[in-house]
Amino acid sequence: MEPYVVLEKKVGETPLMAMETWKRSRPDLKNVPVTYAGRLDPMASGKLLVLLGEECKKKDSYLNLDKEYEIEVLLDIGSDTGDALGLVTYSNLEVRTNPKMLASILKNEEGAHMRSYPAFSSKPAGGIPLFKRALMGTLDEVETPEHMEVIRSIKYTGSYTLSTDELKKGIEEYLEKVPKNDERSKEVGADFRIHDVRASWKELWSGMREREFRVLRLRVSCGSGSYMRTLAGRIGEALGTKSLALSIRRTKLGREWNGVWLKSY
């Protein structure tokens, strides 16, 4: 039996959903233990490493793998989660970029930096995940933990524009993919605040004039524990506007050294 399998997680699947869907297609593995090594946001897509059988006992050795992502950064709109599945705010600006300015901003993001964990992350603080504290309004009761984030390289691969109507349609389709929970759960955050998020976007559109939005395409090589949602937000801040990660796709996992992938799953 193979020690692991690499799945392509879809937008709108949690890692657990992706793993369980795959396992149902493999009846020969019905009684075999499985676990995924490394989280991936439900609204992100891409490679998910799933360990099988005895390899599950080695999970810790897989948790610090390097990653590569392809992300799209939407300018002039931000959110409290750093992606489109959040409560949104509009900068009321139409920021333009130039190659020299953008290259400098991306270069400044490279290297090792001490960063605070995002408010909407599963990192515990005082025994409670930060995202639950954010939803309960108790973030100010604890000091937000920090970690060393390593960004090895960021490559600008192009940009495109979306009209207001095109962006609105894309966001509506995106939110339709949010994982649905039919159970009446009391678990904080179980429904991803989907009703509040939709209401937030609706309010934004109600006062929005027709315009074009710029979307930057980036390829990011990074160490484990790097958050693309907060990276997207920092890029907008450096440009003097708001921004969010419109899409996140994980394209590689493994070990990288000086731009060369020595091992890739």
C-alpha positions as CSV (number, residue, x, y, z in Angstrom):
1,M,0.0,0.0,0.0
2,E,1.2,3.5,-0.8
3,P,2.3,5.6,2.2
4,Y,0.5,8.7,1.0
5,V,-1.6,10.2,-1.7
6,V,-1.8,13.8,-3.0
7,L,-5.3,15.0,-3.6
8,E,-6.5,18.1,-5.5
9,K,-8.8,19.8,-3.0
10,K,-11.6,21.8,-4.5
11,V,-12.8,25.3,-3.5
12,G,-15.6,24.8,-1.0
13,E,-14.2,21.5,0.5
14,T,-12.7,21.3,3.9
15,P,-9.6,19.1,4.0
16,L,-11.7,16.5,5.9
17,M,-14.4,16.6,3.3
18,A,-11.8,16.1,0.5
19,M,-10.2,13.2,2.3
20,E,-13.4,11.4,3.1
21,T,-14.7,11.8,-0.4
22,W,-11.6,10.2,-1.8
23,K,-11.6,7.4,0.8
24,R,-15.2,6.5,-0.2
25,S,-13.9,5.9,-3.7
26,R,-11.4,3.4,-2.4
27,P,-13.3,0.6,-0.7
28,D,-10.1,-1.4,-0.3
29,L,-9.0,1.2,2.2
30,K,-12.2,1.1,4.3
31,N,-10.4,0.0,7.5
32,V,-7.1,1.8,6.8
33,P,-6.3,4.9,9.0
34,V,-5.9,8.2,7.1
35,T,-5.0,11.7,8.0
36,Y,-4.1,14.9,6.2
37,A,-0.8,16.6,6.8
38,G,-1.2,20.3,6.7
39,R,-4.3,22.6,6.7
40,L,-5.7,24.3,3.6
41,D,-8.5,26.9,3.9
42,P,-11.9,25.6,2.8
43,M,-12.1,28.3,0.1
44,A,-8.6,27.5,-1.2
45,S,-7.8,24.8,-3.7
46,G,-4.8,22.6,-4.6
47,K,-2.6,19.9,-3.2
48,L,-3.6,18.2,0.0
49,L,-1.2,15.5,1.3
50,V,-3.1,12.5,2.9
51,L,-1.1,9.9,4.8
52,L,-2.2,6.2,4.9
53,G,-1.9,3.4,7.4
54,E,1.4,3.3,9.4
55,E,2.5,6.6,7.7
56,C,-0.1,8.4,9.9
57,K,2.2,7.9,12.8
58,K,4.8,10.1,11.1
59,K,2.5,13.0,10.6
60,D,4.7,15.4,12.5
61,S,7.5,14.9,10.1
62,Y,5.3,16.2,7.2
63,L,3.9,19.3,8.9
64,N,6.8,21.7,8.1
65,L,6.9,21.2,4.3
66,D,7.6,24.2,2.1
67,K,4.7,25.3,-0.1
68,E,4.1,27.1,-3.4
69,Y,0.9,29.0,-4.0
70,E,-0.7,30.8,-6.9
71,I,-2.8,33.7,-5.6
72,E,-4.9,36.4,-7.0
73,V,-5.0,39.7,-5.1
74,L,-8.1,41.9,-5.5
75,L,-7.3,45.6,-5.0
76,D,-9.5,48.3,-3.3
77,I,-11.7,45.8,-1.3
78,G,-10.6,44.3,1.9
79,S,-12.2,41.9,4.5
80,D,-11.7,40.9,8.1
81,T,-10.6,37.4,7.0
82,G,-8.3,38.5,4.2
83,D,-10.4,36.7,1.6
84,A,-13.8,37.0,0.0
85,L,-15.4,34.9,2.8
86,G,-15.3,37.8,5.2
87,L,-17.0,41.0,6.1
88,V,-15.9,43.4,3.4
89,T,-14.9,47.1,3.3
90,Y,-14.3,49.4,0.4
91,S,-11.3,51.7,0.1
92,N,-13.2,54.1,-2.3
93,L,-10.0,54.3,-4.3
94,E,-8.9,53.2,-7.7
95,V,-5.3,52.3,-7.1
96,R,-3.0,51.9,-10.0
97,T,0.3,50.1,-9.8
98,N,3.5,50.4,-11.8
99,P,6.2,47.7,-12.2
100,K,8.9,49.4,-10.1
101,M,6.6,50.1,-7.2
102,L,5.1,46.6,-7.2
103,A,8.5,44.9,-7.5
104,S,9.7,46.9,-4.4
105,I,6.7,45.9,-2.4
106,L,7.0,42.2,-3.2
107,K,10.7,42.3,-2.5
108,N,10.1,43.7,1.0
109,E,7.8,40.7,1.7
110,E,10.5,38.2,1.0
111,G,12.6,36.8,3.8
112,A,11.9,35.9,7.4
113,H,9.6,38.2,9.3
114,M,7.9,37.9,12.7
115,R,4.2,38.0,12.1
116,S,1.1,37.9,14.3
117,Y,-1.2,35.0,13.5
118,P,-4.4,36.1,11.6
119,A,-7.4,36.7,13.8
120,F,-9.3,34.2,11.6
121,S,-6.9,31.2,12.1
122,S,-7.0,28.1,14.2
123,K,-4.0,29.1,16.4
124,P,-5.0,28.8,20.0
125,A,-4.7,31.8,22.4
126,G,-5.6,31.1,26.0
127,G,-6.8,27.7,25.0
128,I,-9.3,29.0,22.4
129,P,-8.7,29.2,18.7
130,L,-8.2,32.8,17.5
131,F,-11.1,32.6,15.0
132,K,-13.5,31.7,17.8
133,R,-12.2,34.6,19.8
134,A,-12.7,36.9,16.8
135,L,-16.3,35.7,16.4
136,M,-17.0,36.0,20.2
137,G,-15.4,39.4,20.4
138,T,-12.8,38.3,23.0
139,L,-9.5,38.9,21.0
140,D,-8.6,41.8,23.3
141,E,-8.5,39.4,26.3
142,V,-5.3,37.8,25.0
143,E,-2.1,38.7,23.4
144,T,-2.1,37.5,19.8
145,P,0.6,34.8,19.3
146,E,3.4,35.5,16.8
147,H,5.4,33.2,14.5
148,M,8.3,33.4,12.1
149,E,7.0,33.5,8.5
150,V,9.4,32.8,5.7
151,I,8.6,34.0,2.2
152,R,11.3,32.7,-0.2
153,S,10.1,34.4,-3.4
154,I,7.1,36.2,-4.9
155,K,6.8,36.4,-8.6
156,Y,4.4,38.7,-10.3
157,T,2.8,36.8,-13.2
158,G,0.4,39.3,-14.6
159,S,-2.9,41.1,-13.8
160,Y,-6.4,41.6,-15.2
161,T,-9.4,43.7,-14.6
162,L,-13.0,43.0,-13.6
163,S,-16.0,45.2,-14.0
164,T,-18.2,45.7,-11.0
165,D,-20.8,43.3,-12.5
166,E,-18.1,40.7,-13.3
167,L,-16.7,40.8,-9.8
168,K,-20.2,40.7,-8.3
169,K,-21.1,37.6,-10.4
170,G,-17.8,35.9,-9.5
171,I,-18.3,36.6,-5.7
172,E,-21.8,35.2,-5.8
173,E,-20.6,32.0,-7.5
174,Y,-17.7,31.8,-5.0
175,L,-20.0,32.1,-2.0
176,E,-22.3,29.4,-3.4
177,K,-19.4,27.0,-2.9
178,V,-19.1,27.6,0.9
179,P,-19.4,24.3,2.7
180,K,-22.9,23.8,3.9
181,N,-23.8,22.6,7.4
182,D,-27.4,21.3,7.6
183,E,-27.2,20.5,11.3
184,R,-28.3,23.1,13.9
185,S,-24.9,23.4,15.4
186,K,-24.0,25.6,18.3
187,E,-20.4,25.5,17.3
188,V,-19.1,29.0,16.9
189,G,-18.2,29.7,13.2
190,A,-19.8,26.4,12.0
191,D,-21.6,28.2,9.2
192,F,-18.7,30.6,8.2
193,R,-21.0,33.5,9.0
194,I,-22.3,33.0,5.5
195,H,-25.5,35.1,6.0
196,D,-23.5,38.0,7.5
197,V,-20.9,37.7,4.7
198,R,-23.6,37.8,2.0
199,A,-25.2,40.8,3.6
200,S,-21.8,42.6,3.8
201,W,-21.2,42.1,0.1
202,K,-24.8,43.1,-0.7
203,E,-24.3,46.4,1.2
204,L,-21.1,47.0,-0.7
205,W,-22.8,46.5,-4.1
206,S,-25.7,48.7,-3.2
207,G,-23.5,51.8,-3.1
208,M,-21.0,50.8,-5.7
209,R,-20.8,52.7,-9.0
210,E,-19.6,50.9,-12.1
211,R,-15.8,50.7,-12.2
212,E,-13.0,48.3,-12.9
213,F,-11.1,46.4,-10.3
214,R,-7.4,45.3,-10.7
215,V,-6.5,41.8,-9.8
216,L,-2.8,40.9,-9.4
217,R,-1.6,37.3,-10.0
218,L,1.3,36.1,-7.9
219,R,3.3,32.9,-7.4
220,V,4.6,32.6,-3.9
221,S,7.2,30.1,-2.5
222,C,7.2,30.0,1.2
223,G,7.9,28.0,4.4
224,S,5.2,26.2,6.4
225,G,2.8,28.4,8.2
226,S,2.7,31.3,5.8
227,Y,-0.7,32.9,5.4
228,M,-1.7,34.0,1.8
229,R,-4.7,35.9,3.1
230,T,-2.6,38.2,5.3
231,L,0.0,38.5,2.6
232,A,-2.7,39.8,0.2
233,G,-3.8,42.3,2.8
234,R,-0.3,43.6,3.4
235,I,0.3,44.1,-0.4
236,G,-2.8,46.3,-0.5
237,E,-1.7,48.2,2.6
238,A,1.7,48.9,1.0
239,L,-0.1,50.2,-2.1
240,G,-2.2,52.6,0.1
241,T,-5.5,50.7,-0.4
242,K,-7.4,47.6,0.8
243,S,-7.0,44.2,-0.7
244,L,-7.9,40.6,-0.3
245,A,-7.1,37.1,-1.7
246,L,-9.6,36.5,-4.4
247,S,-8.3,33.0,-5.0
248,I,-5.6,30.8,-3.4
249,R,-4.3,27.6,-5.0
250,R,-1.6,25.4,-3.5
251,T,0.6,24.1,-6.4
252,K,3.5,22.4,-4.6
253,L,4.5,20.8,-1.3
254,G,8.0,19.6,-0.5
255,R,11.5,20.9,0.2
256,E,12.9,23.9,-1.6
257,W,16.5,25.2,-1.6
258,N,17.6,28.3,-3.4
259,G,14.7,28.1,-5.8
260,V,15.1,24.4,-6.5
261,W,12.5,21.9,-5.3
262,L,14.6,19.0,-4.0
263,K,11.5,17.0,-3.1
264,S,7.9,17.7,-4.3
265,Y,4.7,15.9,-3.5
